């Protein structure tokens, strides 16, 4: 999966155990990719800085 996609992502803590995590990606680029949005979001959640914030809590889609 490419490390840099044309789009954006966010991580907003809601409380001690929850956060709003999401992303936006250009549809014309997404349509040419072999990855689902779930795959891309899970990849984002595994990035070291985000994984450190999530800890043992699952990244639910």
C-alpha positions, 0 to 999 in steps of 0.5 A: 500500500502506498505510504502517501495517498492523495487525501487526509486522515484524522484522529480526535480523542473522544474520551479515555477509551474512544476516538473518532478516526477517519479519512478522506481520499479522492474518489478518482484515485481510490477507484484505481486502487486494489485496496478497500477503504477498510484496508486503508483505514486499518493501515492508518491505524497501524502507523506507529504514532496512531497505534501508540494512541490506540493501544490495545483498543481495537480500530473498529470500522 
